[in-house]
Amino acid sequence: MQRRAALWITGTFQTSPSEGIEAIAGLIPITLHLCKLNGRHHLYYASIPLSHAINSLLDSQHAKNQAPHKTATSKLTAKQQANLKSPIKDINEWLNSIRNCFNPLHFLFSPRSWIVNHFSSRISFHSPSSSSNEDLYQHLQSLNLVFRSSQVNHNSAAVIADRGVKKSHIAIAAVHIWADNSVIKQLQVYLLNVTSIEVELMAICTGLTPAMEIDSVHDITVITNSIAAAKKILESKVNPLQNMFIPLASAIKTFLSKDGRNKIHFWYYPSKAEWPRHKLIDDQVKASSCAPTFPSKESHLFSRKKEYDDILCKWQIYFAKSLKKGHYFLNFEDEKERVIKPTYAKGGS
């Protein structure tokens, strides 16, 4: 079935080898695709409601305060658990490796509490209108003017957030808080087994919270290289980043409710532009050393990404060891003469 789809997509001859046309079409082998769906199915149960019937069948730490069913895995003996072959057992194993991060019934997710409904005019996001060099230059010029005005005004402050990833999945969220043309506070947070968007969101949380606690500040400019992470703070839907931005969202609501003059502006800044103030914090992140850490559970997004990377690695190994390689189809190389590996991300190989 998948071979017929790959032939239709690529328009190649009927005798073309399946491994080659699947790689060109960006179609992962169906067996690996089923493995990915199986893992996503197990991860899904981390987000089910408290009243879901499956909770009563899981181990006590995942039951979400539900009374265990008489056939729950927590009531089985060690021998019964060893012989058990069930999706419930697989779900328990997956949930044991990730941190709990969902809180779908929090009051901030009710329509009457959405921050965007109450303060949409006092929260703004600024990014280039396109990826062209001209638009990026105009955006950077505007950012420079905004930053200078924030340092001249005694009622304004600027928060510059940055992230870095060290070895062993250790990440650093670093922040500089600027006021009156000087850094008034430097903060660093270390995280383990998280994705880049989670590190960026943690950096924003780390810097924005103390900035809002300054009594004289009414206007805060947050400069980040991930506007997507900043927009997550105002999202009303259930997502794996809830436990990170719920405290910040509550603080933002308090800050904006306290005074009608209070505003927050999020500005995008690309790392490649090497803005001097951003480069200052970037150099600090690169120079910082990470202390040894104890084993830690993974975030939901990190576990999902790791599974995706594992599946993709298996496909690439399978493709590299194919006996038909070099006989029925040739290697593709990029402009730097590196062999292109099969992938289904961003439209495929």
C-alpha positions as CSV (number, residue, x, y, z in Angstrom):
1,M,0.0,0.0,0.0
2,Q,2.7,2.5,1.0
3,R,4.8,1.5,-2.1
4,R,1.9,2.5,-4.4
5,A,1.6,5.8,-2.6
6,A,5.4,6.4,-2.9
7,L,5.2,5.6,-6.7
8,W,2.3,8.0,-7.1
9,I,4.1,10.8,-5.2
10,T,7.5,10.5,-7.0
11,G,6.2,9.5,-10.4
12,T,9.0,6.9,-10.8
13,F,9.0,3.5,-12.6
14,Q,7.1,0.6,-11.2
15,T,10.3,-1.4,-10.8
16,S,11.9,1.3,-8.5
17,P,13.1,-0.1,-5.1
18,S,10.8,0.6,-2.2
19,E,13.5,1.9,0.1
20,G,14.6,4.6,-2.4
21,I,11.2,6.0,-3.4
22,E,10.0,6.0,0.3
23,A,13.1,8.0,1.2
24,I,12.6,10.5,-1.6
25,A,8.9,10.8,-0.9
26,G,9.6,11.3,2.9
27,L,7.4,8.3,3.8
28,I,8.7,6.5,6.9
29,P,8.4,2.6,6.6
30,I,5.0,1.6,7.9
31,T,6.4,-0.6,10.7
32,L,8.3,2.3,12.2
33,H,5.3,4.6,11.7
34,L,3.2,2.1,13.8
35,C,5.9,2.1,16.5
36,K,5.7,5.9,16.6
37,L,1.9,5.8,16.9
38,N,2.1,3.3,19.7
39,G,4.4,5.6,21.7
40,R,2.2,8.6,21.1
41,H,-0.8,6.6,22.3
42,H,0.9,5.8,25.6
43,L,2.0,9.4,26.1
44,Y,-1.6,10.5,25.5
45,Y,-2.7,9.1,28.8
46,A,-0.7,11.7,30.7
47,S,-3.3,14.3,29.6
48,I,-6.6,12.4,30.2
49,P,-9.1,14.0,32.7
50,L,-9.1,13.0,36.4
51,S,-12.4,11.1,35.9
52,H,-11.2,8.9,33.0
53,A,-11.9,5.2,33.7
54,I,-8.4,4.2,32.6
55,N,-6.9,6.0,35.7
56,S,-8.4,3.4,38.0
57,L,-6.5,0.6,36.1
58,L,-3.1,2.3,36.4
59,D,-0.5,2.2,39.2
60,S,-1.4,4.3,42.3
61,Q,1.0,7.1,41.4
62,H,-0.7,7.6,38.0
63,A,-4.3,7.0,39.2
64,K,-5.0,10.7,39.9
65,N,-6.6,9.9,43.3
66,Q,-9.1,7.4,41.8
67,A,-9.9,4.3,43.7
68,P,-8.1,1.3,42.1
69,H,-10.2,-1.1,40.2
70,K,-10.1,-4.8,41.3
71,T,-8.1,-5.6,38.1
72,A,-5.7,-2.6,38.5
73,T,-2.0,-3.3,38.0
74,S,-1.3,-2.0,41.6
75,K,-3.3,-5.0,42.9
76,L,-1.4,-7.6,41.0
77,T,1.4,-9.7,42.5
78,A,5.0,-9.3,41.2
79,K,4.6,-12.6,39.4
80,Q,1.4,-11.6,37.7
81,Q,2.9,-8.2,36.7
82,A,5.9,-10.1,35.2
83,N,3.6,-12.3,33.1
84,L,1.2,-9.5,32.1
85,K,1.1,-8.4,28.5
86,S,-1.2,-5.4,28.3
87,P,-1.3,-1.8,27.0
88,I,-2.0,-0.8,30.5
89,K,1.4,-2.1,31.6
90,D,3.1,-0.3,28.8
91,I,1.3,3.0,29.7
92,N,2.6,2.6,33.3
93,E,6.1,2.2,32.1
94,W,5.9,5.3,29.9
95,L,4.3,7.5,32.6
96,N,7.0,6.4,35.1
97,S,9.6,8.2,32.9
98,I,7.9,11.6,32.4
99,R,7.0,14.4,34.7
100,N,3.3,15.2,35.4
101,C,2.6,18.5,33.6
102,F,-1.1,18.7,32.9
103,N,-3.7,20.6,34.9
104,P,-6.7,21.0,32.5
105,L,-9.1,22.2,35.2
106,H,-7.1,25.2,36.4
107,F,-9.2,28.4,36.7
108,L,-7.0,30.2,34.1
109,F,-8.3,27.9,31.4
110,S,-12.0,28.9,32.0
111,P,-13.2,31.4,29.3
112,R,-13.9,34.1,31.9
113,S,-10.2,34.0,33.1
114,W,-8.4,34.1,29.8
115,I,-5.8,36.9,30.0
116,V,-6.1,37.7,26.3
117,N,-9.8,38.5,26.8
118,H,-9.2,41.1,29.5
119,F,-5.8,42.6,28.6
120,S,-5.3,42.2,24.9
121,S,-4.5,45.9,24.4
122,R,-1.7,45.8,27.0
123,I,0.1,42.7,25.8
124,S,1.9,42.9,22.4
125,F,4.2,40.7,20.3
126,H,6.6,42.2,17.8
127,S,8.5,40.2,15.1
128,P,9.6,40.8,11.5
129,S,6.8,40.8,9.0
130,S,9.0,38.4,6.8
131,S,12.3,36.7,6.8
132,S,13.9,39.1,4.3
133,N,17.0,41.0,5.3
134,E,15.3,44.3,4.8
135,D,12.4,43.5,7.1
136,L,14.8,42.1,9.7
137,Y,16.9,45.2,9.5
138,Q,13.9,47.4,10.1
139,H,12.8,45.3,13.0
140,L,16.2,45.5,14.7
141,Q,16.2,49.3,14.3
142,S,12.8,49.5,16.0
143,L,14.0,47.2,18.7
144,N,17.0,49.4,19.4
145,L,14.8,52.4,19.7
146,V,12.4,50.6,22.1
147,F,15.3,49.4,24.3
148,R,16.8,52.9,24.5
149,S,13.5,54.4,25.5
150,S,13.0,51.7,28.2
151,Q,16.4,52.7,29.7
152,V,15.6,56.4,29.7
153,N,12.2,56.0,31.3
154,H,12.5,55.3,35.0
155,N,9.1,53.5,34.9
156,S,10.4,50.9,32.3
157,A,12.5,47.8,32.4
158,A,13.9,45.4,29.8
159,V,14.2,41.6,30.2
160,I,16.7,39.8,27.9
161,A,16.2,36.0,27.9
162,D,18.5,33.5,26.4
163,R,19.0,29.7,26.5
164,G,21.9,27.2,26.1
165,V,22.1,23.4,25.9
166,K,25.0,21.6,27.4
167,K,26.0,18.0,27.2
168,S,23.9,15.2,28.8
169,H,20.6,17.1,28.1
170,I,21.4,19.8,30.6
171,A,20.0,23.2,29.6
172,I,20.5,26.7,30.9
173,A,18.0,29.5,31.0
174,A,19.7,32.8,31.6
175,V,18.2,36.3,32.1
176,H,19.5,39.9,32.4
177,I,17.1,42.6,33.7
178,W,18.0,46.1,32.5
179,A,17.0,49.4,34.0
180,D,18.6,52.9,33.9
181,N,21.2,51.6,31.3
182,S,22.6,48.9,33.6
183,V,22.0,45.3,34.4
184,I,20.2,45.3,37.8
185,K,19.8,41.5,38.1
186,Q,21.3,38.4,36.5
187,L,19.6,35.0,36.9
188,Q,20.3,31.5,35.8
189,V,18.2,28.3,36.0
190,Y,19.4,24.8,35.1
191,L,17.0,22.2,33.6
192,L,17.3,18.6,32.6
193,N,15.6,16.6,29.9
194,V,13.6,19.4,28.3
195,T,13.2,20.8,24.8
196,S,14.4,24.2,23.6
197,I,11.0,25.8,23.8
198,E,10.7,24.8,27.4
199,V,14.1,26.3,28.2
200,E,13.1,29.6,26.5
201,L,9.8,29.7,28.3
202,M,11.6,29.1,31.6
203,A,14.0,32.0,30.8
204,I,11.0,34.3,30.2
205,C,9.4,33.2,33.4
206,T,12.6,33.6,35.4
207,G,13.1,37.2,34.2
208,L,9.6,38.5,33.9
209,T,8.4,37.5,37.4
210,P,11.0,39.6,39.3
211,A,10.6,42.5,36.8
212,M,6.9,42.7,37.6
213,E,7.6,42.9,41.3
214,I,9.5,46.2,40.9
215,D,7.2,48.8,42.3
216,S,8.1,51.7,40.0
217,V,8.0,49.7,36.8
218,H,4.8,50.0,34.6
219,D,6.2,49.1,31.2
220,I,8.2,45.9,30.6
221,T,10.0,44.9,27.4
222,V,10.8,41.2,27.1
223,I,13.4,40.4,24.4
224,T,13.6,36.8,23.4
225,N,14.6,34.7,20.3
226,S,11.4,32.6,20.6
227,I,8.1,34.5,20.2
228,A,6.4,31.1,20.0
229,A,7.4,30.4,23.6
230,A,6.1,33.8,24.7
231,K,2.7,33.2,23.0
232,K,2.3,29.9,24.9
233,I,1.7,32.0,28.1
234,L,-1.6,33.3,26.7
235,E,-2.9,30.0,25.3
236,S,-6.1,28.7,26.8
237,K,-5.9,25.2,25.5
238,V,-4.4,22.2,27.4
239,N,-0.8,21.6,26.5
240,P,2.4,20.0,28.1
241,L,3.8,23.4,29.1
242,Q,1.0,24.2,31.6
243,N,2.9,23.7,34.8
244,M,5.6,26.1,33.6
245,F,3.5,29.1,32.5
246,I,0.5,28.8,35.0
247,P,2.4,30.6,37.8
248,L,3.7,33.3,35.3
249,A,0.2,33.7,33.8
250,S,-1.2,34.3,37.3
251,A,1.5,36.9,38.0
252,I,0.9,38.7,34.7
253,K,-2.9,38.9,35.5
254,T,-2.1,40.4,38.9
255,F,0.4,42.8,37.4
256,L,-2.0,44.1,34.7
257,S,-4.9,44.3,37.1
258,K,-3.0,46.4,39.6
259,D,-2.6,49.5,37.4
260,G,-4.1,50.5,34.1
261,R,-0.7,51.8,33.0
262,N,1.0,48.4,33.2
263,K,2.0,46.9,29.9
264,I,4.2,44.0,28.6
265,H,5.8,43.9,25.2
266,F,7.5,40.8,23.7
267,W,10.1,41.5,21.1
268,Y,11.8,38.9,18.9
269,Y,15.6,39.0,18.4
270,P,17.5,36.5,16.2
271,S,20.7,35.2,17.8
272,K,22.6,35.4,14.5
273,A,22.3,39.2,14.5
274,E,24.7,39.4,17.5
275,W,23.1,42.3,19.3
276,P,25.7,43.5,21.9
277,R,23.4,43.2,24.9
278,H,22.1,39.8,23.8
279,K,25.7,38.7,23.0
280,L,26.6,39.6,26.6
281,I,24.2,37.1,28.0
282,D,24.9,34.5,25.3
283,D,28.7,34.6,26.2
284,Q,27.7,34.1,29.8
285,V,25.6,31.0,29.0
286,K,28.4,29.5,26.9
287,A,31.0,30.1,29.6
288,S,28.9,28.7,32.5
289,S,29.7,25.2,33.7
290,C,27.0,22.6,34.7
291,A,27.2,20.9,38.0
292,P,26.6,17.1,38.1
293,T,22.9,16.3,38.3
294,F,20.9,13.3,39.6
295,P,18.8,11.2,37.2
296,S,15.6,13.1,36.4
297,K,12.3,12.3,34.7
298,E,11.7,13.7,31.2
299,S,9.3,16.4,30.2
300,H,6.4,15.3,28.1
301,L,7.7,17.2,25.0
302,F,11.2,15.9,25.5
303,S,10.0,12.3,25.7
304,R,8.0,12.8,22.5
305,K,11.0,14.3,20.8
306,K,13.3,11.5,21.9
307,E,10.9,8.9,20.6
308,Y,10.8,10.8,17.3
309,D,14.6,10.9,17.1
310,D,14.9,7.2,17.9
311,I,12.4,6.2,15.2
312,L,14.2,8.4,12.7
313,C,17.6,7.0,13.6
314,K,16.3,3.4,13.1
315,W,15.0,4.4,9.6
316,Q,18.4,5.9,8.7
317,I,20.3,2.8,9.9
318,Y,17.9,0.5,8.0
319,F,18.3,2.6,4.9
320,A,22.1,2.7,5.2
321,K,22.3,-1.1,5.5
322,S,20.0,-1.8,2.6
323,L,21.5,-4.4,0.2
324,K,20.0,-2.6,-2.8
325,K,22.0,0.6,-2.0
326,G,24.6,1.3,-4.7
327,H,22.9,-1.2,-7.1
328,Y,19.4,-0.1,-7.8
329,F,19.6,3.5,-6.5
330,L,22.4,6.0,-5.7
331,N,23.3,8.2,-2.8
332,F,22.0,11.8,-2.8
333,E,24.4,14.5,-1.7
334,D,23.9,18.1,-0.6
335,E,25.9,21.1,-1.8
336,K,28.6,20.2,0.7
337,E,28.9,16.6,-0.7
338,R,27.4,15.1,2.5
339,V,25.1,12.1,2.0
340,I,21.5,13.1,2.5
341,K,19.8,10.9,5.1
342,P,16.1,10.0,4.9
343,T,13.7,12.0,7.0
344,Y,10.0,12.9,7.0
345,A,10.5,16.2,8.7
346,K,9.8,19.5,6.8
347,G,8.6,17.7,3.7
348,G,11.0,14.8,3.7
349,S,14.4,14.2,2.2
